[in-house]
Amino acid sequence: MRDLKSQLMTGRMAEVALEYAEGTRTPATPRPAATVILLRNTPPPTNSQEGSVGAVGPEVYLLRRQRTMAFAAGMTVFPGGRVDATDSTVADSWSGPSPDWFGKRLGCSAETAAAYVAAAVRETFEESGVLLAGPSKDSVVGDTTGADWEADRVALETRELGFSDFLHRRGLVLRADLLGPWAHWITPEFEPKRYDTAFFVAALPAGQVTRDVTSESDQVTWIRPADAVTSVDAGEMLMLPPTYICCHELSQYGDDVAAILNAAGEREIRAIMPTVRVDGDQAYLETQ
């Protein structure tokens, strides 16, 4: 694993960081956002692979953002995005630990925590077709690949449909109990676009499949976290520090998805905001 405690910045990122360090840039206010580390156990080999020994353990779902995106262009990320105005209005369609419980875990108010959780579920559906909701508190929707589901997904993505209205119309409750708080990262102050992001882990529900549907990505994959880290180290994949560090942490749980979900309930979560250290004409991104 590469050392991210002090990483030399290059290119435009270094230029912006140096401008900030010189006092010529005013930090933007970070916008709340949420992301979900969607997990599944490595599928068994197909008939053509029977008898072969393959890698086992959990896999994560990753998307590579379009190179035309204003933020994290070309980076490989987990599904996620910024909190929408309607995300804080889902309290009457909620099942699982209370917003207050999530707030205590994430170090924020109950209202903010509810918006984080709702945004996490909504963005996961928008960007992968996976929906962490069900008709009752102990069920999850099955196949979401039909034309009617796709129409709703697109309407959510274009903001023609609010998430609360979507849940009400379909008679669904958000399954907050399927999400485990994992991390909390804040974009460095020198970045022109900044986000205050809650990271959650969740297992792929039985019967559902991921789909390459979002216009914001040009490639999707299921991959073992350790293999993702190796690809980044080899220069084959680009990741921002939060995604990379999360993949490294997840690679320590080699058994199955359940081990990660159990670990989520015991983690101490603190907000992490990388800082800039300037040495001469060079800027370093430091993560404590």
Secondary structure, DSSP 4 states (H G I P E B T S, - for coil): ----SSEE--HHHHHHHHHHHTT-SPPPPPEEEEEEEEEEEPPPPPGGGTT-----SEEEEEEEEPTT-SSSTT-EE-SEEEPPGGGGG-GGGEESS-HHHHHHHHTS-HHHHHHHHHHHHHHHHHHHS---EESSTT-------SHHHHHHHHHHHTTSS-HHHHHHHHT-EEEGGG-EEEEEEE--TT-SS-EEEEEEEEEPPTT-------TTEEEEEEE-HHHHHHHHHTTSS---HHHHHHHHHHTT--S-HHHHHHHHTT----EE--EEEEETTEEEEE--
